[in-house]
Amino acid sequence: MSLEQEPILSPIITLTVNSPAELRNILQERKQKKLNTSRYVSFAVTDQRVITQLFQFKNVTKKNIEISLITEVADLLSLPARDIILDFQILHADSQYIKGVFVTAPKSLVEEYLGVLDDLQLIPVKMISSLMSSMESFFLRFKESQERVCVIDTTANNILHFFAVEEGFCRLLRRVDYESESEFHRIVIQCLQNAYARSDSKKLDAIYFLGNINDKFILSKIKENFDAEVHAHELDFRLSLKSWKVKYNLNLFKDYVFSVRTRNLIFCLTYAILFLLLCQTVLLAVDIKGNIILNRNMKMTYTDNQYEYAQSLLKELSQK
């Protein structure tokens, strides 16, 4: 795979964080050191509650794909649909199957992150999982090819990001947490075996390690079990958070044009306006009803001849 120049949005603050508390601490520290040169913030999240997965549905139309996904994600997160934030992208569709990728998180968690930015008067741009950030950055750095490629990202502490690509299409996407070196070795080999099994040609052309890889044991195992070139690259994961030209355009902030506080204020103002309109309607109805009753009472006070004479007299006086 060859290098590619990436289009960048600038200026923008880009971060990788694990929690809303960590986001607040980092941004406050940057503010104290006068490092916040922009009001726009984009970040990746290593929190396990932010989930990225591939999906595949059979005999489901594009029109109904979101309903099917929400149902699946609601079971995955054990939350009702109204408490879920979801973004997805269709990567392939034919007469039988629809395949794609999604990112999801509890709505309460997303709004916690938004609340932090709102408190610090910063503007949210993008929120994605660290797994998606890793994959997007890789594709921004390297041009697509027809190679069968596996990418192993070990830059996050005790987190393995793994994805396998064949003919430009992602066939396997995993995030695995590990605690020991032996567990790391086992997970890497399992992921590579899984990718090998899913490959149509039963062959891997290249394996990319993102970050330094000095593990002689895992390198020897790869050489022993897979006939593939091994490459190690340092990769700036801020690429996916700055770029406007990403392969997988997912964003948990996509539906948040306004911050949570601003949205709540808009809702309150909307309800206040509706209440005032309702009050005005009620008062108008009461006034009209009062006039009808008054006219009816006046008509009942006189005989028909007297009432008609009074009306004609009133008409003449108005004409003069």
Secondary structure, DSSP 8 states (H G I E B T S, - for coil): --B----B--S-EEEEESSHHHHHHHHHHHHHTT----SEEEEEE--TTSEEEEEEEES--GGGHHHHHHHHHHHHHTS-GGGEEEEEEEEEE-SSEEEEEEEEEEHHHHHHHHHHHHHTT-EEEEEEEHHHHHHHHHHHHB---S-EEEEEE--STTEEEEEEEETTEEEEEEEEE-SSHHHHHHHHHHHHHHHHHH-TTS---EEEEES----HHHHHHHHHH---EEEEE---TTHHHHBS--SS---TTTT-SS-HHHHHHHHHHHHHHHHHHHHHHHHHHHHHHHHHHHHHHHHHHS-HHHHHHHHHHHHHHHH-
